[in-house]
Amino acid sequence: MKWFLYLFSIAFLSAGSILILYTAEYRRWLQNLVTDTPPKVLAALPAGIGLLLIIAAFGSRHPSVIIILGILALLKGALIFFNPSGVYDQIKDWIFDTASDQTLRLFGIIVIVLGTAMVSWIK
């Protein structure tokens, strides 16, 4: 499952770079994706990625960190699927309406750092 760790790391590096360089366009693209896709279908993506991260974690030098990321992704999928007290809608509204471009760029930096760390941890 090393291939998945490489693929996921490269996707993280790409997404973080795009988020930093093209913040407004990425926000619009993501908003269109989220509004056009039903939440129940959208929840399958982080849940599936979380499950694959947990399985692939043992191909890493630091499997505990990868497992934690996988569990967080599973929890994100559950949050989107069940949407308790409208939390998912509040987070979605904050990201698309309230969060500044600098905040999204900070998220991009964090994603790049995580992607770089994941690549360096692969056995």
Phi and psi restraints in degrees (value plus and minus 20) as a CYANA .aco file:
   2 LYS   PHI     -81.5   -41.5
   2 LYS   PSI     -54.2   -14.2
   3 TRP   PHI     -77.9   -37.9
   3 TRP   PSI     -57.1   -17.1
   4 PHE   PHI     -89.1   -49.1
   4 PHE   PSI     -59.0   -19.0
   5 LEU   PHI     -83.6   -43.6
   5 LEU   PSI     -61.0   -21.0
   6 TYR   PHI     -83.4   -43.4
   6 TYR   PSI     -66.7   -26.7
   7 LEU   PHI     -81.0   -41.0
   7 LEU   PSI     -65.2   -25.2
   8 PHE   PHI     -86.7   -46.7
   8 PHE   PSI     -59.9   -19.9
   9 SER   PHI     -84.3   -44.3
   9 SER   PSI     -63.5   -23.5
  10 ILE   PHI     -85.8   -45.8
  10 ILE   PSI     -58.3   -18.3
  11 ALA   PHI     -83.9   -43.9
  11 ALA   PSI     -60.2   -20.2
  12 PHE   PHI     -83.3   -43.3
  12 PHE   PSI     -65.7   -25.7
  13 LEU   PHI     -82.6   -42.6
  13 LEU   PSI     -61.3   -21.3
  14 SER   PHI     -87.2   -47.2
  14 SER   PSI     -66.3   -26.3
  15 ALA   PHI     -84.0   -44.0
  15 ALA   PSI     -61.2   -21.2
  16 GLY   PHI     -83.9   -43.9
  16 GLY   PSI     -61.7   -21.7
  17 SER   PHI     -84.6   -44.6
  17 SER   PSI     -64.2   -24.2
  18 ILE   PHI     -84.2   -44.2
  18 ILE   PSI     -59.5   -19.5
  19 LEU   PHI     -84.3   -44.3
  19 LEU   PSI     -56.4   -16.4
  20 ILE   PHI     -94.8   -54.8
  20 ILE   PSI     -64.3   -24.3
  21 LEU   PHI    -101.5   -61.5
  21 LEU   PSI     -56.9   -16.9
  22 TYR   PHI    -145.3  -105.3
  22 TYR   PSI      40.8    80.8
  23 THR   PHI     -81.1   -41.1
  23 THR   PSI     -71.0   -31.0
  24 ALA   PHI     -85.2   -45.2
  24 ALA   PSI     -62.1   -22.1
  25 GLU   PHI     -86.5   -46.5
  25 GLU   PSI     -60.5   -20.5
  26 TYR   PHI     -84.4   -44.4
  26 TYR   PSI     -60.5   -20.5
  27 ARG   PHI     -82.5   -42.5
  27 ARG   PSI     -64.2   -24.2
  28 ARG   PHI     -83.6   -43.6
  28 ARG   PSI     -64.2   -24.2
  29 TRP   PHI     -81.5   -41.5
  29 TRP   PSI     -65.3   -25.3
  30 LEU   PHI     -85.7   -45.7
  30 LEU   PSI     -59.3   -19.3
  31 GLN   PHI     -83.1   -43.1
  31 GLN   PSI     -62.3   -22.3
  32 ASN   PHI     -83.6   -43.6
  32 ASN   PSI     -61.8   -21.8
  33 LEU   PHI     -82.1   -42.1
  33 LEU   PSI     -65.6   -25.6
  34 VAL   PHI     -90.7   -50.7
  34 VAL   PSI     -58.3   -18.3
  35 THR   PHI     -96.0   -56.0
  35 THR   PSI     -49.4    -9.4
  36 ASP   PHI    -103.8   -63.8
  36 ASP   PSI     -40.0     0.0
  37 THR   PHI    -121.3   -81.3
  37 THR   PSI     112.0   152.0
  38 PRO   PHI     -82.4   -42.4
  38 PRO   PSI     121.6   161.6
  39 PRO   PHI     -78.8   -38.8
  39 PRO   PSI     -53.4   -13.4
  40 LYS   PHI     -86.4   -46.4
  40 LYS   PSI     -56.2   -16.2
  41 VAL   PHI     -94.4   -54.4
  41 VAL   PSI     -60.1   -20.1
  42 LEU   PHI     -83.7   -43.7
  42 LEU   PSI     -49.9    -9.9
  43 ALA   PHI     -88.2   -48.2
  43 ALA   PSI     -43.5    -3.5
  44 ALA   PHI     -88.9   -48.9
  44 ALA   PSI     -49.0    -9.0
  45 LEU   PHI     -85.7   -45.7
  45 LEU   PSI     -75.7   -35.7
  46 PRO   PHI     -86.5   -46.5
  46 PRO   PSI     -52.2   -12.2
  47 ALA   PHI     -86.1   -46.1
  47 ALA   PSI     -62.9   -22.9
  48 GLY   PHI     -86.3   -46.3
  48 GLY   PSI     -61.4   -21.4
  49 ILE   PHI     -84.7   -44.7
  49 ILE   PSI     -60.3   -20.3
  50 GLY   PHI     -81.7   -41.7
  50 GLY   PSI     -63.1   -23.1
  51 LEU   PHI     -83.5   -43.5
  51 LEU   PSI     -63.6   -23.6
  52 LEU   PHI     -86.4   -46.4
  52 LEU   PSI     -55.9   -15.9
  53 LEU   PHI     -83.8   -43.8
  53 LEU   PSI     -61.9   -21.9
  54 ILE   PHI     -83.5   -43.5
  54 ILE   PSI     -61.9   -21.9
  55 ILE   PHI     -86.7   -46.7
  55 ILE   PSI     -61.3   -21.3
  56 ALA   PHI    -101.7   -61.7
  56 ALA   PSI     -27.0    13.0
  57 ALA   PHI     -79.4   -39.4
  57 ALA   PSI     -48.8    -8.8
  58 PHE   PHI     -99.9   -59.9
  58 PHE   PSI     -20.1    19.9
  59 GLY   PHI    -112.3   -72.3
  59 GLY   PSI      -9.5    30.5
  60 SER   PHI    -134.8   -94.8
  60 SER   PSI     137.7   177.7
  61 ARG   PHI     -95.7   -55.7
  61 ARG   PSI     -42.1    -2.1
  62 HIS   PHI    -145.1  -105.1
  62 HIS   PSI      52.7    92.7
  63 PRO   PHI     -84.9   -44.9
  63 PRO   PSI     -47.1    -7.1
  64 SER   PHI     -83.6   -43.6
  64 SER   PSI     -58.8   -18.8
  65 VAL   PHI     -87.4   -47.4
  65 VAL   PSI     -61.4   -21.4
  66 ILE   PHI     -86.7   -46.7
  66 ILE   PSI     -58.5   -18.5
  67 ILE   PHI     -84.2   -44.2
  67 ILE   PSI     -60.9   -20.9
  68 ILE   PHI     -82.6   -42.6
  68 ILE   PSI     -62.8   -22.8
  69 LEU   PHI     -81.8   -41.8
  69 LEU   PSI     -59.3   -19.3
  70 GLY   PHI     -84.5   -44.5
  70 GLY   PSI     -61.4   -21.4
  71 ILE   PHI     -85.4   -45.4
  71 ILE   PSI     -61.2   -21.2
  72 LEU   PHI     -82.4   -42.4
  72 LEU   PSI     -58.4   -18.4
  73 ALA   PHI     -86.7   -46.7
  73 ALA   PSI     -59.9   -19.9
  74 LEU   PHI     -82.4   -42.4
  74 LEU   PSI     -61.6   -21.6
  75 LEU   PHI     -85.0   -45.0
  75 LEU   PSI     -57.0   -17.0
  76 LYS   PHI     -83.5   -43.5
  76 LYS   PSI     -63.3   -23.3
  77 GLY   PHI     -80.8   -40.8
  77 GLY   PSI     -61.1   -21.1
  78 ALA   PHI     -86.4   -46.4
  78 ALA   PSI     -58.3   -18.3
  79 LEU   PHI     -83.5   -43.5
  79 LEU   PSI     -63.4   -23.4
  80 ILE   PHI     -86.7   -46.7
  80 ILE   PSI     -61.1   -21.1
  81 PHE   PHI     -87.5   -47.5
  81 PHE   PSI     -68.4   -28.4
  82 PHE   PHI    -110.1   -70.1
  82 PHE   PSI     -49.7    -9.7
  83 ASN   PHI      27.1    67.1
  83 ASN   PSI      43.0    83.0
  84 PRO   PHI     -87.3   -47.3
  84 PRO   PSI     107.3   147.3
  85 SER   PHI      35.9    75.9
  85 SER   PSI       7.1    47.1
  86 GLY   PHI      49.3    89.3
  86 GLY   PSI       4.0    44.0
  87 VAL   PHI     -82.5   -42.5
  87 VAL   PSI     -63.1   -23.1
  88 TYR   PHI     -80.7   -40.7
  88 TYR   PSI     -62.4   -22.4
  89 ASP   PHI     -84.9   -44.9
  89 ASP   PSI     -57.6   -17.6
  90 GLN   PHI     -86.4   -46.4
  90 GLN   PSI     -62.4   -22.4
  91 ILE   PHI     -84.9   -44.9
  91 ILE   PSI     -63.0   -23.0
  92 LYS   PHI     -81.6   -41.6
  92 LYS   PSI     -64.6   -24.6
  93 ASP   PHI     -84.0   -44.0
  93 ASP   PSI     -58.3   -18.3
  94 TRP   PHI     -84.5   -44.5
  94 TRP   PSI     -66.2   -26.2
  95 ILE   PHI     -83.5   -43.5
  95 ILE   PSI     -62.7   -22.7
  96 PHE   PHI    -106.5   -66.5
  96 PHE   PSI     -44.2    -4.2
  97 ASP   PHI    -133.6   -93.6
  97 ASP   PSI     -58.0   -18.0
  98 THR   PHI    -124.4   -84.4
  98 THR   PSI     -59.2   -19.2
  99 ALA   PHI     -82.4   -42.4
  99 ALA   PSI     116.0   156.0
 100 SER   PHI     -98.2   -58.2
 100 SER   PSI     146.4   186.4
 101 ASP   PHI     -83.0   -43.0
 101 ASP   PSI     -54.2   -14.2
 102 GLN   PHI     -85.4   -45.4
 102 GLN   PSI     -56.3   -16.3
 103 THR   PHI     -84.4   -44.4
 103 THR   PSI     -64.1   -24.1
 104 LEU   PHI     -87.0   -47.0
 104 LEU   PSI     -55.1   -15.1
 105 ARG   PHI     -85.9   -45.9
 105 ARG   PSI     -57.1   -17.1
 106 LEU   PHI     -81.3   -41.3
 106 LEU   PSI     -62.3   -22.3
 107 PHE   PHI     -80.1   -40.1
 107 PHE   PSI     -59.5   -19.5
 108 GLY   PHI     -82.2   -42.2
 108 GLY   PSI     -60.6   -20.6
 109 ILE   PHI     -84.3   -44.3
 109 ILE   PSI     -62.9   -22.9
 110 ILE   PHI     -82.6   -42.6
 110 ILE   PSI     -61.5   -21.5
 111 VAL   PHI     -85.0   -45.0
 111 VAL   PSI     -60.1   -20.1
 112 ILE   PHI     -84.3   -44.3
 112 ILE   PSI     -62.2   -22.2
 113 VAL   PHI     -83.2   -43.2
 113 VAL   PSI     -63.9   -23.9
 114 LEU   PHI     -83.7   -43.7
 114 LEU   PSI     -61.9   -21.9
 115 GLY   PHI     -84.0   -44.0
 115 GLY   PSI     -60.9   -20.9
 116 THR   PHI     -85.5   -45.5
 116 THR   PSI     -62.1   -22.1
 117 ALA   PHI     -83.3   -43.3
 117 ALA   PSI     -62.3   -22.3
 118 MET   PHI     -83.1   -43.1
 118 MET   PSI     -59.9   -19.9
 119 VAL   PHI     -83.5   -43.5
 119 VAL   PSI     -61.5   -21.5
 120 SER   PHI     -92.9   -52.9
 120 SER   PSI     -37.6     2.4
 121 TRP   PHI    -109.9   -69.9
 121 TRP   PSI     -29.6    10.4
 122 ILE   PHI     -88.7   -48.7
 122 ILE   PSI     112.5   152.5
